[in-house]
Amino acid sequence: MAQLIKLQDYVSRYETDLYRYPSQFVRLKKQQWEKMKFHWENGGGFSSPEQDEADKEKSSVTRKFMSFFKKKENGETEEIGTPAQGDDDAIELEMNPHTDFASEEELKKHFLDSIFEFQLRWASSTISEKSYVDNSYYYDERLKYLLQRFPDNILVLYFPVFKIKNAPVELEVVLITPTGIWCLSFLEFEEGTAYVGSGDRFWVKKWGDAESRVLNPLISLKRMERIIGQIVEYNGIELPIHKAVVSRNGYIDFPQAPAGCEFIDKRKHEGWFNQQRSSRSPIKGVQLKAAKSILDYCQTTSFKRMHYQHETLKEWNTGVEEDSQ
């Protein structure tokens, strides 16, 4: 699974320690998949001895960090105790022992959906802060496609909001891979839609006998390329920047397409997608440096968790009392 390091202007775990969380995510995801698969293969039995040992080791490290939570009826979590450091750093997935998965593929789908929700939590909270998450992201097919079908070594920014000259600027999709940075703009409406590209502000959109206009996606891509390019150049990062218009269910016709941009429509998507998935390269230092530099320019809107609000108020009251003496 690709890793969601920034979602909109939500606070993200990756912002706090980018050099820790990517490798931690990969390790914990692997542990949980092995645990869930063993559980399923053994009809809901006990964990394997190797997994028990791994769990004990993980528990000894994380026990002092864990908070107390209770389940809400809607499946979300609610704090009821004093949260400690790293309250939900570990991936803990529950599998109903009475759930009957007919195949390993069904099990994988269940696992990926669980990890997807976990990623949304990491992309909207830290130890001390949270952001309000728009519920639509839990059903966002495009976001699921990016996270569930691309490999672990790809870092994703999904409609991040940048602070540019004190003004917020929302981009579209940025993928940071070990070998380059992709700026993506999606054109996806009805199945089989044809888009006629041009240098004008609008492109022609044709579906059946209907014809309408859509905003030229190159406008957004040029802005993305300019902003990302300036950031990586300023920080001395040598990673090529690619830009592409993606239409997984439609066709793009652009007779005089400009150089330097790829048009990945229904005919080309599978090849491009397999190329991205085929990379076995581990996450690289230059990739993390690029991600860190980009995150530094992102805007974040969040609020302190209740416990930290109380601690801040307590410190403030203490200071007031000391000043009054």
Contacts in CASP RR format, 6 or more apart in sequence:
PFRMAT RR
TARGET T0000
AUTHOR 0000-0000-0000
METHOD contacts of the structure
MODEL  1
MAQLIKLQDYVSRYETDLYRYPSQFVRLKKQQWEKMKFHWENGGGFSSPE
QDEADKEKSSVTRKFMSFFKKKENGETEEIGTPAQGDDDAIELEMNPHTD
FASEEELKKHFLDSIFEFQLRWASSTISEKSYVDNSYYYDERLKYLLQRF
PDNILVLYFPVFKIKNAPVELEVVLITPTGIWCLSFLEFEEGTAYVGSGD
RFWVKKWGDAESRVLNPLISLKRMERIIGQIVEYNGIELPIHKAVVSRNG
YIDFPQAPAGCEFIDKRKHEGWFNQQRSSRSPIKGVQLKAAKSILDYCQT
TSFKRMHYQHETLKEWNTGVEEDSQ
1 29 0 8 1.000
1 112 0 8 1.000
1 115 0 8 1.000
1 116 0 8 1.000
1 119 0 8 1.000
1 147 0 8 1.000
1 148 0 8 1.000
1 150 0 8 1.000
1 151 0 8 1.000
1 152 0 8 1.000
2 146 0 8 1.000
2 147 0 8 1.000
2 150 0 8 1.000
2 151 0 8 1.000
2 152 0 8 1.000
2 154 0 8 1.000
2 155 0 8 1.000
2 156 0 8 1.000
2 175 0 8 1.000
3 14 0 8 1.000
3 21 0 8 1.000
3 22 0 8 1.000
3 25 0 8 1.000
3 119 0 8 1.000
3 147 0 8 1.000
3 152 0 8 1.000
3 154 0 8 1.000
3 155 0 8 1.000
3 156 0 8 1.000
4 119 0 8 1.000
4 120 0 8 1.000
4 122 0 8 1.000
4 123 0 8 1.000
4 143 0 8 1.000
4 147 0 8 1.000
4 156 0 8 1.000
4 158 0 8 1.000
5 12 0 8 1.000
5 14 0 8 1.000
5 15 0 8 1.000
5 18 0 8 1.000
5 123 0 8 1.000
5 155 0 8 1.000
5 156 0 8 1.000
5 157 0 8 1.000
5 176 0 8 1.000
5 291 0 8 1.000
5 295 0 8 1.000
6 12 0 8 1.000
6 14 0 8 1.000
6 15 0 8 1.000
6 123 0 8 1.000
6 156 0 8 1.000
6 157 0 8 1.000
6 158 0 8 1.000
6 160 0 8 1.000
6 295 0 8 1.000
6 298 0 8 1.000
7 120 0 8 1.000
7 123 0 8 1.000
7 124 0 8 1.000
7 133 0 8 1.000
7 137 0 8 1.000
7 158 0 8 1.000
7 159 0 8 1.000
7 160 0 8 1.000
8 134 0 8 1.000
8 158 0 8 1.000
8 159 0 8 1.000
8 160 0 8 1.000
8 161 0 8 1.000
8 170 0 8 1.000
9 131 0 8 1.000
9 160 0 8 1.000
9 161 0 8 1.000
9 168 0 8 1.000
9 298 0 8 1.000
9 299 0 8 1.000
9 300 0 8 1.000
9 301 0 8 1.000
10 123 0 8 1.000
10 124 0 8 1.000
10 131 0 8 1.000
10 133 0 8 1.000
10 300 0 8 1.000
10 301 0 8 1.000
10 302 0 8 1.000
11 124 0 8 1.000
11 125 0 8 1.000
11 126 0 8 1.000
11 129 0 8 1.000
11 130 0 8 1.000
11 131 0 8 1.000
11 300 0 8 1.000
11 301 0 8 1.000
11 302 0 8 1.000
12 122 0 8 1.000
12 123 0 8 1.000
12 124 0 8 1.000
12 126 0 8 1.000
12 295 0 8 1.000
12 300 0 8 1.000
13 21 0 8 1.000
13 89 0 8 1.000
13 122 0 8 1.000
13 123 0 8 1.000
13 125 0 8 1.000
13 126 0 8 1.000
14 21 0 8 1.000
14 22 0 8 1.000
14 122 0 8 1.000
14 123 0 8 1.000
14 155 0 8 1.000
14 291 0 8 1.000
14 295 0 8 1.000
15 126 0 8 1.000
15 295 0 8 1.000
15 298 0 8 1.000
15 300 0 8 1.000
16 126 0 8 1.000
16 127 0 8 1.000
18 288 0 8 1.000
18 291 0 8 1.000
18 292 0 8 1.000
18 295 0 8 1.000
19 288 0 8 1.000
19 292 0 8 1.000
21 122 0 8 1.000
22 152 0 8 1.000
22 155 0 8 1.000
22 283 0 8 1.000
22 288 0 8 1.000
23 283 0 8 1.000
24 89 0 8 1.000
25 91 0 8 1.000
25 122 0 8 1.000
25 152 0 8 1.000
26 152 0 8 1.000
28 90 0 8 1.000
28 91 0 8 1.000
29 91 0 8 1.000
29 115 0 8 1.000
29 152 0 8 1.000
31 51 0 8 1.000
31 54 0 8 1.000
31 58 0 8 1.000
31 91 0 8 1.000
32 91 0 8 1.000
32 92 0 8 1.000
32 93 0 8 1.000
32 111 0 8 1.000
32 115 0 8 1.000
33 111 0 8 1.000
34 51 0 8 1.000
35 47 0 8 1.000
35 51 0 8 1.000
35 55 0 8 1.000
36 93 0 8 1.000
36 95 0 8 1.000
36 107 0 8 1.000
36 111 0 8 1.000
37 104 0 8 1.000
37 107 0 8 1.000
38 47 0 8 1.000
38 48 0 8 1.000
38 51 0 8 1.000
39 45 0 8 1.000
39 47 0 8 1.000
39 95 0 8 1.000
39 97 0 8 1.000
40 95 0 8 1.000
40 101 0 8 1.000
40 104 0 8 1.000
40 107 0 8 1.000
43 97 0 8 1.000
44 95 0 8 1.000
44 97 0 8 1.000
45 97 0 8 1.000
46 52 0 8 1.000
47 55 0 8 1.000
58 90 0 8 1.000
62 86 0 8 1.000
62 89 0 8 1.000
62 90 0 8 1.000
64 84 0 8 1.000
64 85 0 8 1.000
65 84 0 8 1.000
65 85 0 8 1.000
65 86 0 8 1.000
65 87 0 8 1.000
65 89 0 8 1.000
66 84 0 8 1.000
66 86 0 8 1.000
66 87 0 8 1.000
66 90 0 8 1.000
67 79 0 8 1.000
67 81 0 8 1.000
67 82 0 8 1.000
67 83 0 8 1.000
67 84 0 8 1.000
67 86 0 8 1.000
67 87 0 8 1.000
67 88 0 8 1.000
68 79 0 8 1.000
68 80 0 8 1.000
68 81 0 8 1.000
68 82 0 8 1.000
69 77 0 8 1.000
69 78 0 8 1.000
69 79 0 8 1.000
69 80 0 8 1.000
69 87 0 8 1.000
69 88 0 8 1.000
70 77 0 8 1.000
70 78 0 8 1.000
70 80 0 8 1.000
71 77 0 8 1.000
71 78 0 8 1.000
72 78 0 8 1.000
77 88 0 8 1.000
79 87 0 8 1.000
79 305 0 8 1.000
79 306 0 8 1.000
79 307 0 8 1.000
81 307 0 8 1.000
82 307 0 8 1.000
83 127 0 8 1.000
83 305 0 8 1.000
83 307 0 8 1.000
85 127 0 8 1.000
86 127 0 8 1.000
87 127 0 8 1.000
88 121 0 8 1.000
88 125 0 8 1.000
91 115 0 8 1.000
91 118 0 8 1.000
93 111 0 8 1.000
93 114 0 8 1.000
93 115 0 8 1.000
93 118 0 8 1.000
95 110 0 8 1.000
99 110 0 8 1.000
101 107 0 8 1.000
101 110 0 8 1.000
112 148 0 8 1.000
116 144 0 8 1.000
116 147 0 8 1.000
116 148 0 8 1.000
117 138 0 8 1.000
119 147 0 8 1.000
120 133 0 8 1.000
120 137 0 8 1.000
120 138 0 8 1.000
124 130 0 8 1.000
124 131 0 8 1.000
124 133 0 8 1.000
125 131 0 8 1.000
126 302 0 8 1.000
128 304 0 8 1.000
128 305 0 8 1.000
128 308 0 8 1.000
129 302 0 8 1.000
129 303 0 8 1.000
129 304 0 8 1.000
129 305 0 8 1.000
129 308 0 8 1.000
130 302 0 8 1.000
130 303 0 8 1.000
130 305 0 8 1.000
131 300 0 8 1.000
131 301 0 8 1.000
131 302 0 8 1.000
131 303 0 8 1.000
137 143 0 8 1.000
142 186 0 8 1.000
142 188 0 8 1.000
143 158 0 8 1.000
145 248 0 8 1.000
146 156 0 8 1.000
146 158 0 8 1.000
146 173 0 8 1.000
146 175 0 8 1.000
147 156 0 8 1.000
149 273 0 8 1.000
149 277 0 8 1.000
150 156 0 8 1.000
150 175 0 8 1.000
150 276 0 8 1.000
150 277 0 8 1.000
151 276 0 8 1.000
151 277 0 8 1.000
151 279 0 8 1.000
152 283 0 8 1.000
153 177 0 8 1.000
153 178 0 8 1.000
153 279 0 8 1.000
153 281 0 8 1.000
153 282 0 8 1.000
153 283 0 8 1.000
153 287 0 8 1.000
154 175 0 8 1.000
154 176 0 8 1.000
154 177 0 8 1.000
154 276 0 8 1.000
155 175 0 8 1.000
155 176 0 8 1.000
155 177 0 8 1.000
155 283 0 8 1.000
155 287 0 8 1.000
155 291 0 8 1.000
156 173 0 8 1.000
156 174 0 8 1.000
156 175 0 8 1.000
156 176 0 8 1.000
157 171 0 8 1.000
157 173 0 8 1.000
157 174 0 8 1.000
157 176 0 8 1.000
157 294 0 8 1.000
157 298 0 8 1.000
158 173 0 8 1.000
159 170 0 8 1.000
159 171 0 8 1.000
159 172 0 8 1.000
159 173 0 8 1.000
160 170 0 8 1.000
160 171 0 8 1.000
160 174 0 8 1.000
160 294 0 8 1.000
160 298 0 8 1.000
161 168 0 8 1.000
161 169 0 8 1.000
161 170 0 8 1.000
161 171 0 8 1.000
161 298 0 8 1.000
161 299 0 8 1.000
162 168 0 8 1.000
162 169 0 8 1.000
162 170 0 8 1.000
162 171 0 8 1.000
162 227 0 8 1.000
162 297 0 8 1.000
162 298 0 8 1.000
162 299 0 8 1.000
163 169 0 8 1.000
163 297 0 8 1.000
163 298 0 8 1.000
163 299 0 8 1.000
164 227 0 8 1.000
164 297 0 8 1.000
168 299 0 8 1.000
169 223 0 8 1.000
169 227 0 8 1.000
171 183 0 8 1.000
171 220 0 8 1.000
171 223 0 8 1.000
171 224 0 8 1.000
171 227 0 8 1.000
172 183 0 8 1.000
172 184 0 8 1.000
172 185 0 8 1.000
172 186 0 8 1.000
172 220 0 8 1.000
172 221 0 8 1.000
172 224 0 8 1.000
173 182 0 8 1.000
173 183 0 8 1.000
173 184 0 8 1.000
173 185 0 8 1.000
173 186 0 8 1.000
174 181 0 8 1.000
174 182 0 8 1.000
174 183 0 8 1.000
174 184 0 8 1.000
174 224 0 8 1.000
174 228 0 8 1.000
174 294 0 8 1.000
175 181 0 8 1.000
175 182 0 8 1.000
175 184 0 8 1.000
175 276 0 8 1.000
176 182 0 8 1.000
176 239 0 8 1.000
176 287 0 8 1.000
176 290 0 8 1.000
176 291 0 8 1.000
176 294 0 8 1.000
177 276 0 8 1.000
177 279 0 8 1.000
177 287 0 8 1.000
178 279 0 8 1.000
178 281 0 8 1.000
178 282 0 8 1.000
178 283 0 8 1.000
178 284 0 8 1.000
178 287 0 8 1.000
179 239 0 8 1.000
179 240 0 8 1.000
179 279 0 8 1.000
179 281 0 8 1.000
180 239 0 8 1.000
180 240 0 8 1.000
180 241 0 8 1.000
180 242 0 8 1.000
180 287 0 8 1.000
181 228 0 8 1.000
181 232 0 8 1.000
181 239 0 8 1.000
181 240 0 8 1.000
181 241 0 8 1.000
181 242 0 8 1.000
181 290 0 8 1.000
182 242 0 8 1.000
182 243 0 8 1.000
182 244 0 8 1.000
183 221 0 8 1.000
183 224 0 8 1.000
183 225 0 8 1.000
183 228 0 8 1.000
183 241 0 8 1.000
183 242 0 8 1.000
183 243 0 8 1.000
183 244 0 8 1.000
184 243 0 8 1.000
184 244 0 8 1.000
184 245 0 8 1.000
184 246 0 8 1.000
185 217 0 8 1.000
185 218 0 8 1.000
185 220 0 8 1.000
185 221 0 8 1.000
185 224 0 8 1.000
185 243 0 8 1.000
185 244 0 8 1.000
185 245 0 8 1.000
185 246 0 8 1.000
186 217 0 8 1.000
186 245 0 8 1.000
186 246 0 8 1.000
186 247 0 8 1.000
186 248 0 8 1.000
187 195 0 8 1.000
187 214 0 8 1.000
187 217 0 8 1.000
187 245 0 8 1.000
187 246 0 8 1.000
187 247 0 8 1.000
187 250 0 8 1.000
187 252 0 8 1.000
188 246 0 8 1.000
188 247 0 8 1.000
188 248 0 8 1.000
188 249 0 8 1.000
188 250 0 8 1.000
189 205 0 8 1.000
189 207 0 8 1.000
189 214 0 8 1.000
190 207 0 8 1.000
190 249 0 8 1.000
191 249 0 8 1.000
191 250 0 8 1.000
192 207 0 8 1.000
192 249 0 8 1.000
192 250 0 8 1.000
192 251 0 8 1.000
192 266 0 8 1.000
193 205 0 8 1.000
193 206 0 8 1.000
193 207 0 8 1.000
193 247 0 8 1.000
193 249 0 8 1.000
193 250 0 8 1.000
193 251 0 8 1.000
194 205 0 8 1.000
194 206 0 8 1.000
194 207 0 8 1.000
194 250 0 8 1.000
194 251 0 8 1.000
194 252 0 8 1.000
194 253 0 8 1.000
195 203 0 8 1.000
195 204 0 8 1.000
195 205 0 8 1.000
195 206 0 8 1.000
195 214 0 8 1.000
195 247 0 8 1.000
195 250 0 8 1.000
195 251 0 8 1.000
195 252 0 8 1.000
195 253 0 8 1.000
196 203 0 8 1.000
196 204 0 8 1.000
196 205 0 8 1.000
196 206 0 8 1.000
196 253 0 8 1.000
196 254 0 8 1.000
197 203 0 8 1.000
197 204 0 8 1.000
197 216 0 8 1.000
197 252 0 8 1.000
197 253 0 8 1.000
197 254 0 8 1.000
197 257 0 8 1.000
198 204 0 8 1.000
198 216 0 8 1.000
198 254 0 8 1.000
199 216 0 8 1.000
199 218 0 8 1.000
200 216 0 8 1.000
201 215 0 8 1.000
201 216 0 8 1.000
201 219 0 8 1.000
202 213 0 8 1.000
202 214 0 8 1.000
202 215 0 8 1.000
202 216 0 8 1.000
203 213 0 8 1.000
203 214 0 8 1.000
203 215 0 8 1.000
203 216 0 8 1.000
203 217 0 8 1.000
204 211 0 8 1.000
204 212 0 8 1.000
204 213 0 8 1.000
205 211 0 8 1.000
205 212 0 8 1.000
205 213 0 8 1.000
205 214 0 8 1.000
217 245 0 8 1.000
218 245 0 8 1.000
218 258 0 8 1.000
218 261 0 8 1.000
221 243 0 8 1.000
221 244 0 8 1.000
221 245 0 8 1.000
221 261 0 8 1.000
222 243 0 8 1.000
224 243 0 8 1.000
225 241 0 8 1.000
225 243 0 8 1.000
227 297 0 8 1.000
228 241 0 8 1.000
228 294 0 8 1.000
229 241 0 8 1.000
231 293 0 8 1.000
231 294 0 8 1.000
231 297 0 8 1.000
232 239 0 8 1.000
232 241 0 8 1.000
232 290 0 8 1.000
232 293 0 8 1.000
232 294 0 8 1.000
234 293 0 8 1.000
235 289 0 8 1.000
235 290 0 8 1.000
235 293 0 8 1.000
237 286 0 8 1.000
237 289 0 8 1.000
237 290 0 8 1.000
237 293 0 8 1.000
238 286 0 8 1.000
239 286 0 8 1.000
239 287 0 8 1.000
239 290 0 8 1.000
242 262 0 8 1.000
243 260 0 8 1.000
243 261 0 8 1.000
243 262 0 8 1.000
244 261 0 8 1.000
244 262 0 8 1.000
244 263 0 8 1.000
244 264 0 8 1.000
244 272 0 8 1.000
245 252 0 8 1.000
245 261 0 8 1.000
245 262 0 8 1.000
245 263 0 8 1.000
245 264 0 8 1.000
246 264 0 8 1.000
246 265 0 8 1.000
246 269 0 8 1.000
247 264 0 8 1.000
247 265 0 8 1.000
247 266 0 8 1.000
247 269 0 8 1.000
248 266 0 8 1.000
248 269 0 8 1.000
249 266 0 8 1.000
250 265 0 8 1.000
250 266 0 8 1.000
251 265 0 8 1.000
251 266 0 8 1.000
251 267 0 8 1.000
252 263 0 8 1.000
252 265 0 8 1.000
254 263 0 8 1.000
257 263 0 8 1.000
262 268 0 8 1.000
262 272 0 8 1.000
264 272 0 8 1.000
304 312 0 8 1.000
END
